[in-house]
Amino acid sequence: MTSVLTHRARVHDERLSAHRRLGALRTCLTRFAPYGFRATYHHLTLSARMPRLLEADPDSLVRAVEELHEARVLWLARAEEYEALRRAEKRAGRRRPAEPVWWNHPCWDAPDATWRADPFVHPPLRLPDYVRRQNALLDGADLPGCPACGDEGPTLSRPTAHGRVELCLTCARVRQPCPCGRWHRFEPAVRVGWSGVWRREHLIGTGAPNPRWPGVQGPDRIERLKAYEVRP
């Protein structure tokens, strides 16, 4: 299997067409995507100001893959430390970790599961900053605000069939789960086709956000999320 570093090098290769370089970036995202594949891609298109016509700014692909690479280096270092710790714990008889680490949480009941359902809803942080924040929380740091994005503003209370859930109004992470003890997945009331996201229809020619697509964005989009009970 070709390594992530090989595909990163292909993104940098100016001899390749812009679309082949985009394909190499996509492969990198299949190996490491902190917000989930689609939401991480959406984030990178905004962060790197990736235009619809890639030939207009092929360097935007380099900016995107380098942000991803910087975050991955931070994650790899922390993952190696964690694996060493788990080996020591297993030797001591502790077979199960206290709780899943942030990069290995089951998707069906993760507090950030909404990012997988709606690529337009995720933290605004650069990926390295997000990874640093998650690593700090894993090490026991007491950070203010939303665990994912750090927003300290009011939360959004959303009803379920059994109670209410508190969501971050910036990134839609579950801040307070439903008191029923069941996990509820939040999905957009109106889904957006992935092909449109992949073609960067949410951007204009310069790489700036398209104010007209999708029609509902930001906190308004989070307020329209619908709750579904998760049944594993």
PLY file of the C-alpha trace (Angstrom):
ply
format ascii 1.0
element vertex 232
property float x
property float y
property float z
element edge 231
property int vertex1
property int vertex2
end_header
0.00 0.00 0.00
1.38 3.40 -1.00
2.30 5.58 1.97
0.77 8.90 2.91
4.13 10.57 2.35
4.21 9.28 -1.22
0.81 10.83 -1.95
1.87 14.03 -0.22
4.83 14.17 -2.60
2.45 13.73 -5.54
0.42 16.71 -4.38
3.65 18.73 -4.55
4.59 17.38 -8.00
4.00 20.22 -10.46
4.47 17.83 -13.39
1.13 16.19 -12.59
-2.21 17.65 -13.56
-4.15 19.53 -10.90
-6.80 16.83 -10.79
-4.24 14.05 -10.26
-2.76 16.10 -7.45
-6.27 16.49 -6.00
-6.67 12.71 -6.18
-3.45 12.32 -4.18
-4.81 14.70 -1.55
-7.99 12.63 -1.41
-5.93 9.49 -0.73
-4.15 11.27 2.13
-7.57 12.06 3.59
-8.57 8.40 3.51
-5.66 7.71 5.89
-6.04 10.69 8.24
-9.02 13.01 8.57
-9.59 14.48 12.05
-13.07 15.80 11.20
-14.03 12.78 9.12
-13.24 12.49 5.42
-15.88 14.83 4.00
-15.78 17.50 6.71
-11.96 17.53 6.67
-11.96 17.99 2.91
-14.50 20.80 3.24
-12.35 22.44 5.92
-9.20 22.22 3.79
-10.89 23.75 0.75
-11.78 26.76 2.89
-8.51 26.94 4.81
-6.37 26.67 1.67
-8.75 28.87 -0.38
-9.03 26.19 -3.04
-10.81 27.59 -6.13
-13.30 25.67 -8.24
-10.86 25.79 -11.13
-7.80 24.17 -9.60
-5.53 25.33 -12.42
-6.12 28.91 -11.23
-4.25 28.20 -7.98
-2.61 24.74 -7.87
-0.58 25.86 -4.85
-3.81 25.69 -2.84
-3.44 21.89 -2.98
0.01 22.21 -1.44
-1.34 24.45 1.32
-4.07 21.91 2.03
-1.82 18.86 2.18
0.76 20.65 4.33
-1.89 21.59 6.90
-3.02 17.97 6.93
0.58 16.75 7.21
1.37 19.07 10.13
-1.65 17.75 12.02
-0.78 14.14 11.19
2.77 14.53 12.55
1.36 15.77 15.85
-1.13 12.89 15.96
1.48 10.25 15.12
3.74 11.41 17.95
0.87 11.25 20.45
-0.37 7.92 19.10
3.08 6.37 19.57
3.15 7.59 23.18
-0.32 6.19 23.76
0.56 2.80 22.29
3.59 2.57 24.59
1.38 3.45 27.57
-1.20 0.82 26.60
1.48 -1.86 26.30
2.61 -1.05 29.83
-0.98 -1.10 31.11
-1.62 -4.48 29.49
1.47 -5.92 31.11
0.04 -4.67 34.41
-3.25 -6.46 33.74
-5.37 -3.56 32.50
-6.75 -4.91 29.24
-9.27 -2.19 28.46
-8.55 1.55 28.35
-10.61 3.83 30.59
-12.22 5.36 27.49
-11.50 5.49 23.75
-8.93 8.03 22.65
-10.18 10.89 20.49
-8.92 9.37 17.24
-10.39 5.93 17.93
-13.90 6.65 19.21
-16.72 4.57 17.68
-18.37 6.73 15.01
-21.93 5.71 15.84
-21.92 7.22 19.35
-19.16 9.82 19.09
-20.06 13.32 20.31
-18.76 14.63 16.98
-20.77 12.21 14.81
-22.62 15.12 13.19
-19.45 16.04 11.29
-19.74 12.73 9.41
-23.38 13.40 8.53
-22.93 17.01 7.44
-19.56 18.11 6.01
-20.49 21.78 6.49
-20.58 21.38 10.28
-17.19 21.03 11.98
-14.73 23.12 14.06
-13.24 26.20 12.38
-9.80 25.42 13.87
-6.82 24.63 11.69
-6.21 20.90 11.88
-2.93 21.17 13.84
-4.66 23.39 16.41
-7.49 20.87 16.73
-5.05 17.99 17.23
-3.09 19.97 19.83
-6.33 20.68 21.69
-7.41 17.04 21.66
-3.98 15.88 22.79
-4.04 18.38 25.65
-7.46 17.14 26.76
-6.20 13.57 26.58
-3.34 14.57 28.88
-5.83 15.93 31.43
-5.71 19.64 30.62
-8.70 21.67 31.81
-9.49 23.72 28.73
-12.43 26.14 28.66
-15.33 25.98 26.25
-16.29 23.31 23.76
-13.89 20.34 23.87
-13.68 20.38 20.08
-13.45 24.03 19.06
-13.08 25.96 22.33
-16.20 28.09 21.84
-17.32 29.47 25.22
-20.65 30.85 24.06
-24.11 29.48 24.85
-25.07 26.02 23.66
-28.06 25.04 21.53
-30.67 22.86 23.20
-32.18 20.36 20.77
-35.12 18.04 21.59
-35.00 14.27 21.23
-37.75 11.74 21.84
-36.54 11.34 25.43
-35.17 14.71 26.52
-32.82 17.35 25.22
-29.23 17.50 24.01
-26.91 20.49 24.24
-24.93 21.21 21.07
-22.07 23.59 20.43
-23.37 26.40 18.21
-20.03 26.67 16.44
-19.26 23.04 15.52
-22.35 21.00 16.57
-20.38 18.77 18.95
-22.56 17.28 21.68
-21.73 19.23 24.85
-24.33 17.50 27.04
-25.87 14.17 25.94
-29.52 13.24 26.36
-30.37 12.22 29.95
-32.04 9.04 28.63
-28.60 7.48 28.29
-29.03 6.72 24.60
-26.95 8.35 21.90
-28.68 10.48 19.31
-27.23 11.30 15.94
-27.90 14.72 14.45
-28.29 15.03 10.71
-29.12 17.96 8.42
-32.76 18.55 7.62
-31.78 18.96 3.96
-28.80 16.94 2.77
-26.25 18.31 0.33
-24.88 16.05 -2.38
-21.26 15.01 -1.88
-20.47 15.52 -5.57
-21.19 19.23 -5.18
-18.87 19.46 -2.19
-16.15 17.55 -4.04
-16.43 19.98 -6.96
-16.15 22.85 -4.45
-19.48 24.42 -5.32
-19.38 25.97 -1.84
-16.59 28.24 -3.11
-16.39 30.96 -5.72
-13.69 31.37 -8.32
-11.19 32.96 -5.94
-11.57 30.26 -3.30
-13.69 32.40 -0.99
-16.91 30.90 0.45
-19.96 30.93 -1.79
-22.68 32.84 0.12
-25.42 31.16 -1.92
-24.50 27.46 -1.61
-25.45 25.72 0.52
-28.29 28.10 1.36
-28.19 27.59 5.13
-24.82 27.89 6.86
-23.26 28.51 10.26
-25.37 28.47 13.44
-28.57 28.52 11.37
-27.56 25.18 9.86
-26.87 23.70 13.29
-30.24 24.91 14.57
-31.97 22.91 11.82
-30.29 19.60 12.64
-32.66 16.73 13.37
-32.09 14.10 16.05
-32.19 10.36 15.39
-31.73 7.71 18.05
-28.67 5.51 17.51
-29.36 1.78 17.69
-26.03 -0.09 17.49
0 1
1 2
2 3
3 4
4 5
5 6
6 7
7 8
8 9
9 10
10 11
11 12
12 13
13 14
14 15
15 16
16 17
17 18
18 19
19 20
20 21
21 22
22 23
23 24
24 25
25 26
26 27
27 28
28 29
29 30
30 31
31 32
32 33
33 34
34 35
35 36
36 37
37 38
38 39
39 40
40 41
41 42
42 43
43 44
44 45
45 46
46 47
47 48
48 49
49 50
50 51
51 52
52 53
53 54
54 55
55 56
56 57
57 58
58 59
59 60
60 61
61 62
62 63
63 64
64 65
65 66
66 67
67 68
68 69
69 70
70 71
71 72
72 73
73 74
74 75
75 76
76 77
77 78
78 79
79 80
80 81
81 82
82 83
83 84
84 85
85 86
86 87
87 88
88 89
89 90
90 91
91 92
92 93
93 94
94 95
95 96
96 97
97 98
98 99
99 100
100 101
101 102
102 103
103 104
104 105
105 106
106 107
107 108
108 109
109 110
110 111
111 112
112 113
113 114
114 115
115 116
116 117
117 118
118 119
119 120
120 121
121 122
122 123
123 124
124 125
125 126
126 127
127 128
128 129
129 130
130 131
131 132
132 133
133 134
134 135
135 136
136 137
137 138
138 139
139 140
140 141
141 142
142 143
143 144
144 145
145 146
146 147
147 148
148 149
149 150
150 151
151 152
152 153
153 154
154 155
155 156
156 157
157 158
158 159
159 160
160 161
161 162
162 163
163 164
164 165
165 166
166 167
167 168
168 169
169 170
170 171
171 172
172 173
173 174
174 175
175 176
176 177
177 178
178 179
179 180
180 181
181 182
182 183
183 184
184 185
185 186
186 187
187 188
188 189
189 190
190 191
191 192
192 193
193 194
194 195
195 196
196 197
197 198
198 199
199 200
200 201
201 202
202 203
203 204
204 205
205 206
206 207
207 208
208 209
209 210
210 211
211 212
212 213
213 214
214 215
215 216
216 217
217 218
218 219
219 220
220 221
221 222
222 223
223 224
224 225
225 226
226 227
227 228
228 229
229 230
230 231
